[in-house]
Amino acid sequence: MNCTRRSFLQGSLATLFVGGLNLPLLAASVKKNLVIISLRGGMDGLTAVPVIGDPKIKSYRSELLLDQKLKLNSDFGFHPKLSTLHNLWKKGKASVVHATSIPYTQRSHFDGQNLMETGGLVPYREKTGWLGRGLKLANLDGSGLALTLPMPLLLRGIEQNNNFYPAHNTMPRIEIVKKLRTAYEGASEKKLLNIIDVIMNRPLTMQGGDQSLDSLSKKASKILQDPLGPRIAVFDIEGFDTHSGQGNDEGGHADKLEEIDMIIKNLYEGLGKEFDNTLILTLTEFGRTVEQNGGYGTEHGYGSAILMAGGLLKKSQVLTDWPGLNKLFENRDLQSTVDARGIYASAMSAVLDLEFEQIKKNVFWNSDISNFSEQLFKT
Protein backbone atom coordinates (compact mmCIF):
# COMPACT_ATOMS: atom_id res chain seq x y z
CA MET A 1 0.00 0.00 0.00
CA ASN A 2 1.42 3.40 -0.98
CA CYS A 3 0.74 6.64 0.81
CA THR A 4 1.08 10.25 -0.17
CA ARG A 5 3.87 12.50 1.09
CA ARG A 6 1.31 14.44 3.13
CA SER A 7 -0.10 11.34 4.85
CA PHE A 8 3.39 9.98 5.41
CA LEU A 9 4.53 13.14 7.14
CA GLN A 10 1.42 13.00 9.28
CA GLY A 11 2.51 9.59 10.47
CA SER A 12 0.05 7.33 8.67
CA LEU A 13 2.92 5.00 7.82
CA ALA A 14 6.32 5.52 9.34
CA THR A 15 9.36 3.51 10.21
CA LEU A 16 12.11 4.42 12.59
CA PHE A 17 15.49 2.81 13.11
CA VAL A 18 17.97 3.20 15.92
CA GLY A 19 21.41 2.46 14.64
CA GLY A 20 24.29 0.52 16.05
CA LEU A 21 27.23 2.83 15.40
CA ASN A 22 27.92 3.29 19.12
CA LEU A 23 27.10 -0.07 20.63
CA PRO A 24 29.43 -0.92 23.53
CA LEU A 25 27.01 -3.60 24.68
CA LEU A 26 27.45 -5.54 21.45
CA ALA A 27 31.20 -5.99 21.72
CA ALA A 28 30.90 -9.11 23.88
CA SER A 29 27.36 -10.24 23.13
CA VAL A 30 25.00 -11.24 20.33
CA LYS A 31 23.18 -8.34 18.72
CA LYS A 32 19.48 -8.42 19.58
CA ASN A 33 16.78 -6.54 17.68
CA LEU A 34 13.60 -4.95 19.03
CA VAL A 35 10.74 -3.99 16.68
CA ILE A 36 7.72 -2.00 17.89
CA ILE A 37 4.63 -1.71 15.67
CA SER A 38 2.48 1.20 16.87
CA LEU A 39 -1.20 0.71 16.00
CA ARG A 40 -2.85 4.11 16.14
CA GLY A 41 -6.59 4.38 16.63
CA GLY A 42 -7.10 1.59 19.14
CA MET A 43 -6.76 -2.01 17.97
CA ASP A 44 -9.70 -4.26 18.75
CA GLY A 45 -8.14 -7.09 20.73
CA LEU A 46 -11.33 -9.16 20.47
CA THR A 47 -11.06 -9.09 16.67
CA ALA A 48 -7.31 -9.71 16.46
CA VAL A 49 -7.39 -12.42 19.13
CA PRO A 50 -11.03 -13.57 19.43
CA VAL A 51 -12.21 -15.44 22.48
CA ILE A 52 -13.56 -18.94 21.78
CA GLY A 53 -16.49 -20.51 23.58
CA ASP A 54 -17.91 -17.46 25.37
CA PRO A 55 -21.60 -17.24 24.34
CA LYS A 56 -21.81 -13.58 25.37
CA ILE A 57 -19.65 -12.44 22.50
CA LYS A 58 -22.41 -13.23 19.99
CA SER A 59 -24.94 -11.11 21.84
CA TYR A 60 -22.54 -8.16 21.88
CA ARG A 61 -21.30 -8.15 18.29
CA SER A 62 -23.28 -10.49 16.07
CA GLU A 63 -22.30 -8.60 12.88
CA LEU A 64 -18.57 -8.57 13.75
CA LEU A 65 -18.07 -12.24 14.56
CA LEU A 66 -15.40 -14.05 12.55
CA ASP A 67 -16.43 -16.87 10.26
CA GLN A 68 -12.91 -18.30 10.38
CA LYS A 69 -10.45 -18.35 13.28
CA LEU A 70 -6.88 -19.59 13.37
CA LYS A 71 -6.95 -21.64 16.55
CA LEU A 72 -4.31 -21.00 19.22
CA ASN A 73 -5.73 -23.04 22.10
CA SER A 74 -9.13 -23.96 23.52
CA ASP A 75 -9.84 -20.35 24.54
CA PHE A 76 -8.41 -18.06 21.85
CA GLY A 77 -7.66 -17.80 18.15
CA PHE A 78 -6.07 -15.40 15.64
CA HIS A 79 -7.93 -13.37 13.03
CA PRO A 80 -7.55 -15.14 9.64
CA LYS A 81 -5.49 -12.21 8.28
CA LEU A 82 -2.75 -13.01 10.83
CA SER A 83 -1.62 -16.11 8.93
CA THR A 84 2.11 -15.43 9.24
CA LEU A 85 1.75 -14.86 12.96
CA HIS A 86 -0.18 -18.13 13.22
CA ASN A 87 2.56 -20.02 11.35
CA LEU A 88 5.10 -18.56 13.77
CA TRP A 89 2.86 -19.63 16.65
CA LYS A 90 3.17 -23.22 15.43
CA LYS A 91 6.96 -22.80 15.42
CA GLY A 92 7.02 -21.48 18.99
CA LYS A 93 7.83 -17.93 17.83
CA ALA A 94 4.59 -16.00 18.46
CA SER A 95 2.68 -15.05 21.60
CA VAL A 96 -0.13 -12.81 22.83
CA VAL A 97 -0.77 -10.78 25.95
CA HIS A 98 -4.54 -10.36 26.23
CA ALA A 99 -6.74 -8.07 28.35
CA THR A 100 -3.94 -5.52 28.57
CA SER A 101 -3.57 -1.75 28.15
CA ILE A 102 -1.58 1.20 29.31
CA PRO A 103 -3.18 2.67 32.48
CA TYR A 104 -5.33 5.19 30.61
CA THR A 105 -9.16 5.08 30.57
CA GLN A 106 -10.38 8.42 29.15
CA ARG A 107 -10.56 7.28 25.50
CA SER A 108 -8.97 10.30 23.81
CA HIS A 109 -6.72 9.37 20.89
CA PHE A 110 -4.49 12.39 21.46
CA ASP A 111 -4.01 11.81 25.18
CA GLY A 112 -3.83 8.04 24.83
CA GLN A 113 -1.21 8.09 22.10
CA ASN A 114 0.88 10.56 24.07
CA LEU A 115 0.82 8.22 27.06
CA MET A 116 1.47 5.05 25.05
CA GLU A 117 4.68 6.69 23.77
CA THR A 118 5.87 8.41 26.95
CA GLY A 119 4.85 5.67 29.37
CA GLY A 120 3.52 8.35 31.71
CA LEU A 121 0.26 8.71 33.62
CA VAL A 122 -0.57 12.37 32.90
CA PRO A 123 -0.89 13.44 29.24
CA TYR A 124 1.79 15.83 27.92
CA ARG A 125 3.74 15.95 31.18
CA GLU A 126 6.66 13.90 29.85
CA LYS A 127 8.73 15.07 26.90
CA THR A 128 10.59 11.84 26.16
CA GLY A 129 9.51 8.35 25.12
CA TRP A 130 9.90 5.16 27.13
CA LEU A 131 11.96 3.51 24.42
CA GLY A 132 14.18 6.57 24.11
CA ARG A 133 14.80 6.54 27.86
CA GLY A 134 15.55 2.83 27.73
CA LEU A 135 18.13 3.34 25.00
CA LYS A 136 19.62 6.21 26.98
CA LEU A 137 19.95 3.91 29.98
CA ALA A 138 21.73 1.37 27.74
CA ASN A 139 24.15 4.07 26.50
CA LEU A 140 22.91 3.86 22.92
CA ASP A 141 23.07 7.60 22.21
CA GLY A 142 23.47 9.21 18.83
CA SER A 143 22.44 6.37 16.55
CA GLY A 144 18.81 6.94 15.52
CA LEU A 145 17.33 6.91 12.05
CA ALA A 146 13.68 7.89 11.57
CA LEU A 147 11.95 7.42 8.24
CA THR A 148 9.37 10.07 9.16
CA LEU A 149 9.12 13.70 10.15
CA PRO A 150 9.13 14.70 12.96
CA MET A 151 10.99 12.24 15.21
CA PRO A 152 8.40 10.01 16.95
CA LEU A 153 7.90 10.79 20.63
CA LEU A 154 8.48 7.12 21.51
CA LEU A 155 12.19 7.48 20.66
CA ARG A 156 12.84 10.96 22.01
CA GLY A 157 15.28 11.13 24.86
CA ILE A 158 18.49 10.24 23.05
CA GLU A 159 20.71 12.70 21.21
CA GLN A 160 21.41 13.14 17.49
CA ASN A 161 18.66 10.98 16.06
CA ASN A 162 18.77 10.81 12.28
CA ASN A 163 15.68 11.56 10.15
CA PHE A 164 15.37 10.27 6.60
CA TYR A 165 12.40 10.46 4.24
CA PRO A 166 12.56 7.44 1.89
CA ALA A 167 11.94 8.50 -1.69
CA HIS A 168 13.75 8.05 -4.96
CA ASN A 169 16.33 10.71 -5.82
CA THR A 170 15.92 12.64 -2.56
CA MET A 171 19.37 11.82 -1.13
CA PRO A 172 21.56 14.96 -1.52
CA ARG A 173 24.69 14.44 -3.59
CA ILE A 174 27.62 13.84 -1.26
CA GLU A 175 29.72 16.59 -2.84
CA ILE A 176 27.00 19.11 -2.02
CA VAL A 177 26.85 17.89 1.57
CA LYS A 178 30.65 18.20 1.84
CA LYS A 179 30.52 21.80 0.57
CA LEU A 180 27.77 22.57 3.07
CA ARG A 181 29.88 21.20 5.90
CA THR A 182 32.89 23.25 4.81
CA ALA A 183 30.75 26.40 4.73
CA TYR A 184 29.68 25.88 8.35
CA GLU A 185 33.02 24.56 9.64
CA GLY A 186 33.61 27.59 11.83
CA ALA A 187 30.05 27.90 13.10
CA SER A 188 29.58 28.15 16.85
CA GLU A 189 26.54 25.92 16.63
CA LYS A 190 27.98 22.40 16.51
CA LYS A 191 24.63 20.60 16.25
CA LEU A 192 24.35 21.48 12.56
CA LEU A 193 27.75 19.94 11.87
CA ASN A 194 26.72 16.84 13.77
CA ILE A 195 23.59 16.51 11.60
CA ILE A 196 25.67 16.89 8.42
CA ASP A 197 28.09 14.23 9.66
CA VAL A 198 25.17 11.85 10.28
CA ILE A 199 23.99 12.36 6.69
CA MET A 200 27.48 11.77 5.29
CA ASN A 201 27.89 8.54 7.26
CA ARG A 202 24.64 6.90 6.17
CA PRO A 203 25.24 3.45 4.66
CA LEU A 204 23.74 2.67 1.26
CA THR A 205 21.10 0.42 2.91
CA MET A 206 19.59 3.53 4.49
CA GLN A 207 19.21 5.43 1.21
CA GLY A 208 16.56 5.39 -1.52
CA GLY A 209 13.49 3.20 -1.59
CA ASP A 210 9.83 4.18 -1.45
CA GLN A 211 7.16 4.70 1.20
CA SER A 212 5.15 1.50 0.71
CA LEU A 213 4.77 -0.68 3.77
CA ASP A 214 6.09 -3.64 1.82
CA SER A 215 9.23 -1.75 0.80
CA LEU A 216 9.87 -0.29 4.24
CA SER A 217 9.57 -3.59 6.07
CA LYS A 218 11.85 -5.34 3.59
CA LYS A 219 14.39 -2.54 3.95
CA ALA A 220 14.11 -2.82 7.73
CA SER A 221 14.99 -6.51 7.61
CA LYS A 222 18.17 -5.79 5.66
CA ILE A 223 19.23 -2.98 7.98
CA LEU A 224 18.55 -4.94 11.14
CA GLN A 225 20.46 -7.90 9.73
CA ASP A 226 23.72 -5.92 9.79
CA PRO A 227 25.69 -7.05 12.88
CA LEU A 228 27.13 -3.55 13.28
CA GLY A 229 23.95 -1.74 12.28
CA PRO A 230 20.66 -0.75 13.89
CA ARG A 231 19.02 -2.89 16.51
CA ILE A 232 15.71 -1.01 16.94
CA ALA A 233 12.90 -0.45 14.42
CA VAL A 234 9.58 1.29 15.01
CA PHE A 235 6.68 1.07 12.56
CA ASP A 236 3.71 3.42 12.89
CA ILE A 237 0.36 2.48 11.31
CA GLU A 238 -2.86 4.47 11.53
CA GLY A 239 -6.43 3.38 10.79
CA PHE A 240 -7.58 1.25 13.74
CA ASP A 241 -10.32 3.71 14.74
CA THR A 242 -13.14 1.65 13.22
CA HIS A 243 -16.33 3.45 14.29
CA SER A 244 -18.21 2.04 11.31
CA GLY A 245 -17.81 -0.79 8.84
CA GLN A 246 -15.31 -2.60 11.03
CA GLY A 247 -16.01 -5.90 9.31
CA ASN A 248 -15.15 -9.42 10.38
CA ASP A 249 -12.98 -11.74 8.24
CA GLU A 250 -12.84 -8.89 5.70
CA GLY A 251 -13.23 -5.15 6.18
CA GLY A 252 -11.43 -2.14 7.58
CA HIS A 253 -9.99 -3.75 10.68
CA ALA A 254 -9.01 -6.88 8.76
CA ASP A 255 -7.03 -4.73 6.31
CA LYS A 256 -5.06 -3.22 9.18
CA LEU A 257 -4.30 -6.63 10.66
CA GLU A 258 -3.07 -7.72 7.23
CA GLU A 259 -0.58 -4.85 7.30
CA ILE A 260 0.76 -6.04 10.65
CA ASP A 261 1.11 -9.54 9.22
CA MET A 262 2.97 -8.18 6.19
CA ILE A 263 5.53 -6.45 8.40
CA ILE A 264 6.07 -9.64 10.39
CA LYS A 265 6.27 -11.77 7.23
CA ASN A 266 8.90 -9.52 5.61
CA LEU A 267 10.95 -9.36 8.78
CA TYR A 268 10.78 -13.13 9.23
CA GLU A 269 11.82 -13.83 5.65
CA GLY A 270 14.35 -11.02 5.40
CA LEU A 271 16.14 -11.45 8.71
CA GLY A 272 16.88 -15.12 8.17
CA LYS A 273 18.69 -16.60 11.17
CA GLU A 274 18.74 -13.18 12.83
CA PHE A 275 15.00 -13.54 13.43
CA ASP A 276 16.01 -15.79 16.32
CA ASN A 277 17.63 -12.74 17.93
CA THR A 278 14.65 -10.49 17.28
CA LEU A 279 11.56 -9.50 19.27
CA ILE A 280 8.48 -7.85 17.69
CA LEU A 281 5.68 -6.29 19.76
CA THR A 282 2.62 -4.17 19.00
CA LEU A 283 1.62 -0.99 20.83
CA THR A 284 -1.78 0.73 20.86
CA GLU A 285 -3.43 3.42 22.98
CA PHE A 286 -6.56 1.45 23.96
CA GLY A 287 -8.97 -1.24 22.74
CA ARG A 288 -12.54 -1.04 21.45
CA THR A 289 -15.95 -1.47 23.05
CA VAL A 290 -17.13 -5.06 23.38
CA GLU A 291 -20.52 -4.23 21.86
CA GLN A 292 -20.88 -3.13 18.25
CA ASN A 293 -22.56 0.18 17.49
CA GLY A 294 -25.31 1.00 14.99
CA GLY A 295 -22.79 1.47 12.18
CA TYR A 296 -21.36 -2.03 12.58
CA GLY A 297 -18.28 -0.60 14.21
CA THR A 298 -16.99 -0.11 17.74
CA GLU A 299 -16.19 2.85 19.97
CA HIS A 300 -13.10 3.76 21.98
CA GLY A 301 -12.53 1.18 24.71
CA TYR A 302 -9.95 -0.02 27.23
CA GLY A 303 -8.52 -3.56 27.27
CA SER A 304 -6.81 -4.80 24.09
CA ALA A 305 -4.05 -7.24 23.18
CA ILE A 306 -0.31 -7.19 22.47
CA LEU A 307 0.84 -9.32 19.53
CA MET A 308 4.40 -10.64 19.73
CA ALA A 309 6.75 -12.57 17.44
CA GLY A 310 10.40 -13.51 17.23
CA GLY A 311 12.99 -15.98 18.37
CA LEU A 312 13.53 -14.18 21.68
CA LEU A 313 10.15 -15.45 22.89
CA LYS A 314 10.39 -18.43 25.24
CA LYS A 315 7.48 -20.21 23.62
CA SER A 316 4.10 -19.64 22.00
CA GLN A 317 1.52 -18.74 24.64
CA VAL A 318 -1.43 -16.52 25.49
CA LEU A 319 -0.49 -14.68 28.68
CA THR A 320 -3.60 -13.28 30.35
CA ASP A 321 -5.50 -12.90 33.57
CA TRP A 322 -8.69 -13.22 31.57
CA PRO A 323 -11.49 -11.09 33.09
CA GLY A 324 -14.29 -12.57 30.98
CA LEU A 325 -17.20 -10.70 29.41
CA ASN A 326 -19.61 -10.88 32.35
CA LYS A 327 -18.25 -7.79 34.08
CA LEU A 328 -17.05 -5.12 31.68
CA PHE A 329 -15.10 -1.99 32.49
CA GLU A 330 -17.67 0.79 32.93
CA ASN A 331 -20.23 -1.64 31.49
CA ARG A 332 -18.79 -1.37 27.99
CA ASP A 333 -15.11 -2.38 27.63
CA LEU A 334 -12.93 -5.41 28.10
CA GLN A 335 -11.15 -5.01 31.42
CA SER A 336 -7.37 -4.55 31.41
CA THR A 337 -5.74 -6.86 33.94
CA VAL A 338 -2.13 -6.40 32.78
CA ASP A 339 -0.32 -3.05 32.70
CA ALA A 340 1.21 -3.06 29.22
CA ARG A 341 4.18 -1.05 30.47
CA GLY A 342 5.37 -4.12 32.35
CA ILE A 343 5.47 -6.06 29.07
CA TYR A 344 7.50 -3.35 27.34
CA ALA A 345 9.88 -2.96 30.28
CA SER A 346 10.43 -6.73 30.28
CA ALA A 347 11.03 -6.69 26.52
CA MET A 348 13.64 -3.94 26.85
CA SER A 349 15.30 -5.90 29.64
CA ALA A 350 15.59 -8.93 27.35
CA VAL A 351 16.85 -7.05 24.29
CA LEU A 352 19.03 -4.36 25.87
CA ASP A 353 20.49 -6.69 28.53
CA LEU A 354 19.41 -4.41 31.36
CA GLU A 355 18.01 -5.49 34.71
CA PHE A 356 14.24 -5.07 34.90
CA GLU A 357 14.55 -3.09 38.15
CA GLN A 358 16.88 -0.63 36.40
CA ILE A 359 14.27 -0.03 33.72
CA LYS A 360 11.45 0.17 36.24
CA LYS A 361 13.33 2.83 38.23
CA ASN A 362 14.89 4.92 35.45
CA VAL A 363 12.38 4.57 32.61
CA PHE A 364 9.03 4.13 34.38
CA TRP A 365 9.70 6.09 37.59
CA ASN A 366 9.27 3.08 39.90
CA SER A 367 5.69 2.59 38.75
CA ASP A 368 3.85 -0.47 40.00
CA ILE A 369 4.55 -2.67 36.97
CA SER A 370 5.17 -6.40 36.95
CA ASN A 371 8.22 -8.23 35.59
CA PHE A 372 7.24 -10.73 32.86
CA SER A 373 10.79 -11.45 31.70
CA GLU A 374 10.93 -15.01 32.98
CA GLN A 375 7.49 -15.87 31.64
CA LEU A 376 7.85 -14.43 28.16
CA PHE A 377 11.41 -13.86 26.98
CA LYS A 378 14.74 -15.61 26.58
CA THR A 379 17.64 -13.95 28.38
C-alpha positions, 0 to 999 in steps of 0.5 A: 500500500502506498501513501502520499507524502502528506499522509506519510509526514502526518505519520500514517505509515512511518518507520524508525530505526535506531542504529548501532554505530555506538554499541558498547554492549554488542562488543561481547554479546549477540546483537538483539533486535527490538521492533515495535509496531504502533497501532494508532486508533485503538486495535480491537483485541477481540477481533485480532485475538477472538475469544472462543467458547464465550456465548456472550460475544455473539450477543454483543457483536453479532455482525462482527463475529469471525467466520474463520479463526486460526486456533491457538488453544481452547480459549483463543484464536487469531484473526484469519489475516494473521496467517504469518503470525499463526505459522510462527505460533506453530513454530514457537515464535509468536505469543499474545498478551490479552486483556492488557492496556496502558493505564489510561481510561479516558478514550482520547486518541491524542491523550492516549497516544501521548501516554502510550509513547511516553509511558507516563500517567498524565498526558503531555507531562513527559517530553521523552519516550519510554523507548528513548529513555531505555536506549539512553539507559543502555548508553545507545546515544546518537544512533537513531534513524527515523523514516518520518518527520518529525521524530516520533515521541516514543524514541525521544530522549536520546541525542542526534537521532537521524531523520530520513524520508525514503523517496527516490532521488531525494538523497543529496549528492555527497559533494553538495553535503561536503561543501555545506559542511565546509561552509559551516566549519567555523560555526559556533553551533555544533549541532548542525555539523553533527547533523551533516556528519550523520547524513554523510555517514549513512550506509547505502542500505539507508538510502533510496526506496519508497514509502510503501509498507512492503518496501519499508519492512523489507528494507528494515529486515536488511538494515537490522540484519547488519551485525554492526547496524541498527538494533531497533525499528519502530513502525507506525500504522494508523487506521484502527479507529473503526467506528463504522464498517469494522467488518469481520474476516474482511473489512477495515480492521481486517485490512489493518491486521493484514498490514501487521502480518505483512511487516512480520512476514517480511521481517521473518523472511528477510532477517533469516537466522537473525530472526532468532535474535529479534523480538516484535511487539505491537503498541496501541493506545486502547482497545474497542468497546465489546458491543458493536454500534449502529454502524457495525463498528466499535467505539473507543474502549480499554482492554486490548491485546499485544501481539508478539513474534520472534525468536527471543520469545520463550514459547508460544503462549497466550499470557492473560489474567482473563477477566471474561465478558460478564463484568465489563469496564464501565459496562462497555469495555474489556477489562485490562488486567495487565499493565502493558508497560510491564510487558515493554519494560520486560522486553527492553530488559531482554533485548538491551540486557538491562536489569528489569529493576533498572528499567522500572526505576529509570524509565518508568519512575518506579511505577507499580509494573510487573516483571514478565521477563521469565514468563515471556522472553529468553535472556 
